[in-house]
Amino acid sequence: MVDLAVKIGNVSLANPVMPASGTFAEGLAQVISFDQLGAMVTKTITAELRGGNPTPRVAEVGQAMLNSIGIPSKGVGYFIEHALPFYQQFKCPLVVSVSAPTADGFADIVQLLDLPGVSIIEANISCPNIEEDGNAFAMQPRSTAIVVGKLRKATNKPLWVKLTPNSTDIAAVARAAENAGADALVVANTILAMSIDVETFRPTLGNIMGGLSGPALKPITLRMTYQCAKAVNIPVIGCGGISTAEDAVEYMLAGASAVQIGTATFVRPRSMIDVIEGLAAFCDRKGIKRIDELTGAMAGGLHVSEFEAAQ
């Protein structure tokens, strides 16, 4: 019997598979058993009511998907009153994803979430920071350190920090998040991209630009996961283009302790369960007794400094 359990800091998960924020909601419980997951991850919650971006919000682009949802939210009060009681019926940990336009706003919202049933805070610092001319917090080490530092002071709950792949030096951002008090990193959010309909001459998204996700993203965020795992001493959770057990294994070999699955769930709602079962089968075939043995087990890997020097 393969032991699929992993630890993310002080948090124990029954297995390393969980949803990516924005791709999971209560309705999926009609299709899968949530207690089969390593953890549940909510859609990103904001303090205020948000309507989101103009339509169209989603477009297919080859082996990828573009989305510009705009973090629609009914607000933290609605989440606490209506959504949290639903999630409290399940045994696996609940990760609550939060977003705010300022560092103080992040601190304010996590204080409201100091509640039973909220196991972990995931700070989506890939969102625009109005104090830095709209650039995402996670674009630079300095802004990352400021917001993570305020979050750390505002909550004693485990703090996972979701990074953006749009940074020019994600390893430096990862180190800044670790030094400011992050317990784990999620690598990474979607890549800023766009597409145009050549028949109408119009962008395919109502917001013109959006986030690229899906299989085409995997080689990029896999590389970033490797860089971050080599740069920090806290766990890294890989995210980007995972749709099979083999994809998840690649991320773990690159240094991830767990993985998040997003776009694949839109295509196959049972994707996460298929990956969990596939991981058990993979380990059994390879004679691996504990899945955490895969983390960082890639043969012949360079240290990040050597990687950078080789460029």
Number of C-alpha atoms within 10 A of each C-alpha: 10 15 15 20 15 21 15 19 15 8 12 15 19 17 23 27 28 26 26 24 24 17 17 20 15 11 8 14 11 8 9 15 12 20 15 18 21 27 25 27 23 24 20 21 27 23 21 15 15 14 12 13 16 13 12 15 19 16 18 14 15 9 11 17 20 24 26 24 20 15 19 17 18 15 16 21 17 15 19 15 10 11 15 19 13 12 19 14 11 16 15 20 22 20 24 26 23 24 23 23 18 18 23 14 16 23 21 17 23 26 14 14 22 16 12 9 19 18 19 24 24 24 28 26 27 23 23 18 20 14 13 12 8 11 15 23 30 31 24 18 19 14 22 26 24 16 23 28 20 18 28 18 12 18 19 13 17 20 24 28 30 27 27 26 22 16 18 11 16 24 21 20 25 31 20 23 30 24 14 19 20 25 24 24 28 26 30 27 24 24 19 16 15 19 16 13 10 9 6 8 8 12 16 24 23 17 17 17 18 24 17 25 27 23 18 17 19 20 14 14 23 27 14 22 29 26 25 30 27 20 19 19 12 21 23 33 28 34 31 33 27 30 23 17 21 14 18 28 23 21 30 28 20 27 25 29 28 28 25 26 25 23 23 21 19 11 10 11 15 15 22 26 19 14 22 22 13 17 24 21 16 17 20 16 9 9 10 17 14 16 23 21 14 19 21 19 14 15 8 6 14 14 14 16 11 10 11 10 8 8 5
